[in-house]
């Protein structure tokens, strides 16, 4: 049983099977949906560890509040050495295509908005507690060591991942190609933006590569608890090139066996690099 199920289930157990190092802090992998986490489960097998590195696999649910709450629970119970969030995302750039991987160098909760008396809206930054000290940042940077590990993985495995199936939502206007890895900002909020105007405005304001609904919330919890954090996304849809049906219909249209699959593989490679 995993986080996110009904009836207040127990927190996920550290991977067993005798493979994890005794007393070694785990790495926590947090995904919004069980079918995203399933890609890592199937690759790991019953031990749910990588070499001597034990893992905690957790489902946090969709949305910023649920993601923050469940991440806090994992951090307080397991004191992980790092938290890595992976999952699907919508592109903010026309050159990011289904199956491409985005490594979040930083995250931004872009719906933190302040309004002036005359109705002008502006971005207000993000807040978190460091001990009892209130901290404000415009963006939250990924952990340096985790980011360096991701960079090494990206350089060693250029075009390693299999291409996204052309028949599953690949834009007809673009030549089919292998997935690429990009490093940049992941924008998060309880919103699914689909108009080119809105996406373009956000990308211009935050220099964002993609959007999701959890990464910044998870990152802020990790910052407040001094836990290294990284987010790894794979692009499931690019509304700038091809409009999807949205919601669960998009998942059915694209196939859950493909969505977040490459981000899962990349995440496990990063953990192997750490181990």
C-alpha positions in Angstrom: 0.0 0.0 0.0 1.3 3.4 -0.9 0.8 7.0 0.1 -2.3 8.5 -1.5 -4.7 5.6 -0.9 -7.9 5.9 1.1 -8.4 5.1 4.8 -5.1 6.6 6.0 -2.7 3.8 5.1 0.7 3.4 6.6 3.6 5.2 5.0 5.6 3.2 2.5 8.3 0.9 3.9 11.9 1.2 2.9 12.8 -1.2 0.1 13.5 -4.7 1.5 15.0 -7.8 0.2 18.5 -7.6 1.8 19.9 -5.2 -0.8 19.9 -2.0 1.1 22.9 -0.9 3.2 22.3 -1.3 6.9 21.6 2.0 8.6 22.0 4.0 5.3 19.5 6.8 4.8 17.2 6.1 1.9 16.6 8.1 -1.2 12.9 8.9 -1.4 11.2 8.9 -4.9 7.9 10.8 -4.9 5.4 10.7 -7.7 2.0 12.2 -8.1 0.3 9.0 -9.4 0.8 5.3 -8.8 1.0 4.6 -12.6 4.0 7.0 -12.8 5.7 5.3 -9.9 4.9 1.9 -11.4 7.7 2.4 -14.0 10.3 2.5 -11.2 8.7 -0.4 -9.3 8.9 -2.7 -12.4 12.5 -1.7 -13.1 13.6 -2.2 -9.5 11.9 -5.6 -8.8 11.0 -6.8 -5.3 14.0 -5.4 -3.5 13.2 -1.7 -4.1 16.9 -0.8 -3.6 19.8 0.1 -5.9 22.9 -1.6 -4.8 23.5 -0.6 -1.2 21.1 2.3 -1.5 17.7 1.7 0.1 14.7 3.6 -1.4 11.3 4.9 -0.3 8.7 4.9 -3.0 5.8 7.2 -2.3 2.7 8.4 -4.1 1.8 12.0 -3.1 -1.4 12.6 -5.2 -2.1 15.4 -7.6 -1.8 19.0 -6.6 0.4 21.3 -4.5 -1.2 20.7 -1.1 -1.3 17.0 -1.3 2.3 16.9 -2.6 3.5 19.0 0.2 1.7 17.1 2.9 2.8 13.6 1.8 6.4 14.7 1.3 6.5 16.2 4.8 5.3 12.8 6.1 8.0 10.9 4.2 10.7 13.3 5.3 9.7 13.2 9.0 9.4 9.4 9.1 12.4 8.4 7.0 14.9 11.3 7.1 16.0 10.6 3.6 19.3 11.7 2.2 17.5 13.1 -0.8 14.1 13.4 -2.3 13.6 13.0 -6.1 10.3 13.8 -7.7 9.6 12.5 -11.2 6.6 12.5 -13.4 4.9 13.9 -16.5 4.8 17.6 -17.5 3.4 19.9 -20.2 5.9 21.7 -22.4 6.4 25.4 -22.3 8.7 25.4 -25.4 7.9 24.3 -28.9 11.1 22.3 -29.2 10.2 20.1 -26.2 8.4 17.0 -27.4 6.8 13.9 -25.9 9.4 11.7 -24.3 11.9 14.5 -23.8 13.3 14.7 -20.2 13.5 18.0 -18.3 15.8 18.1 -15.3 14.7 20.9 -13.0 17.6 23.2 -12.2 15.1 25.2 -10.3 11.4 25.2 -9.5 8.9 28.1 -9.2 5.4 28.1 -7.7 4.1 30.6 -10.3 0.6 31.1 -8.8 2.0 33.1 -5.9 0.5 36.4 -7.1 0.2 39.9 -5.6 -2.3 42.4 -6.7 -1.8 46.2 -6.5 -4.6 48.6 -5.7 -5.1 49.4 -9.4 -5.4 45.7 -10.2 -1.9 45.0 -11.6 -0.8 41.4 -10.9 2.8 40.5 -10.3 4.7 37.4 -9.1 5.2 37.4 -5.3 7.9 34.8 -4.8 7.8 31.6 -2.6 8.0 31.3 1.1 9.2 28.5 3.4 10.4 28.1 7.0 14.0 27.4 7.8 13.8 26.5 11.4 11.7 29.4 12.7 13.0 31.8 10.1 10.7 32.8 7.2 12.5 32.7 3.9 11.5 34.1 0.6 12.9 33.1 -2.8 11.9 33.9 -6.4 13.0 30.4 -7.5 14.2 27.4 -5.5 17.4 25.8 -6.8 17.9 22.1 -7.1 20.6 20.5 -4.9 24.0 21.0 -6.4 25.2 17.3 -6.0 21.9 15.8 -7.4 22.1 18.2 -10.3 25.7 17.3 -11.0 24.8 13.6 -10.9 21.9 14.2 -13.4 24.4 16.1 -15.7 26.7 13.1 -15.7 23.9 10.8 -16.5 22.7 13.0 -19.3 26.2 13.2 -20.9 26.7 9.4 -20.6 23.4 8.4 -22.0 22.7 10.8 -24.9 19.8 9.5 -26.9 19.7 6.3 -24.9 16.0 6.3 -24.3 13.7 4.8 -26.9 11.7 7.3 -28.9 8.1 8.2 -28.0 5.8 6.2 -30.2 4.9 8.4 -33.2 1.3 7.2 -33.2 0.7 8.3 -29.6 0.3 12.1 -29.9 3.5 12.9 -31.7 3.0 16.3 -33.4 2.5 15.7 -37.2 4.5 18.9 -38.0 7.7 17.6 -36.4 10.1 14.9 -37.6 10.1 11.9 -35.3 13.3 11.7 -33.2 14.8 10.2 -30.1 14.2 11.9 -26.7 16.5 14.7 -25.5 17.5 15.9 -22.1 17.0 19.6 -21.2 18.0 21.4 -18.0 15.9 24.4 -16.8 13.0 25.7 -14.7 9.9 23.6 -13.8 6.8 25.8 -13.1 4.3 24.4 -10.7 0.7 25.3 -9.7 -2.8 23.7 -9.4 -3.4 24.6 -13.0 -3.2 23.0 -16.4 -2.5 25.7 -19.0 -3.4 24.9 -22.6 -3.5 28.2 -24.5 -0.4 29.4 -26.3 -0.8 32.9 -24.9 -0.8 31.7 -21.3 2.0 29.3 -21.8 4.1 31.9 -23.6 3.5 34.5 -20.9 4.6 32.0 -18.2 7.7 31.0 -20.1 8.7 34.6 -20.7 8.2 35.5 -17.0 9.9 32.5 -15.4 12.1 31.1 -18.3 10.3 27.8 -17.7 10.7 24.7 -19.8 7.6 22.9 -18.6 4.8 22.8 -16.0 3.4 20.4 -13.4 1.3 20.4 -10.3 3.7 19.2 -7.6 7.4 19.9 -8.0 7.7 23.3 -6.4 5.6 22.2 -3.4 7.8 19.2 -2.8 10.9 21.3 -3.2 9.7 23.9 -0.6 9.1 21.1 1.9 12.6 19.8 1.3 14.0 23.3 1.7 12.3 23.7 5.0 13.7 20.4 6.2 17.1 20.9 4.7 16.7 17.8 2.5 18.4 17.8 -1.0 15.8 17.9 -3.8 15.6 17.3 -7.5 12.8 17.0 -9.9 12.9 15.1 -13.2 10.0 15.4 -15.7 9.2 13.9 -19.0 7.1 15.7 -21.5 3.7 14.1 -22.1 2.1 16.9 -24.1 3.0 20.1 -25.9 -0.1 22.2 -26.3 1.8 24.7 -28.5 2.1 22.1 -31.2 -0.9 19.8 -30.6 -3.9 20.3 -28.4 -4.7 17.3 -26.2 -8.1 16.3 -24.8 -7.0 17.2 -21.3 -7.6 15.4 -18.0 -7.8 11.6 -17.8 -8.8 11.5 -21.5 -5.2 12.6 -22.3 -3.8 9.7 -20.3 -6.0 7.3 -22.2 -5.0 8.9 -25.5 -1.3 8.8 -24.9 -1.0 5.6 -22.8 0.1 5.3 -19.2 2.7 2.8 -20.2 4.6 5.7 -21.9 3.9 8.7 -19.7 6.7 9.3 -17.1 8.5 6.1 -18.3 11.6 7.9 -19.4 11.7 10.2 -16.4 11.6 7.0 -14.2 14.5 5.4 -16.0 16.5 8.6 -15.8 15.8 9.0 -12.1 17.0 5.5 -11.4 20.2 6.2 -13.3 20.8 9.4 -11.2 20.4 7.3 -8.0 22.8 4.7 -9.3 25.2 7.6 -9.9 24.8 8.6 -6.3 25.2 5.1 -5.0 
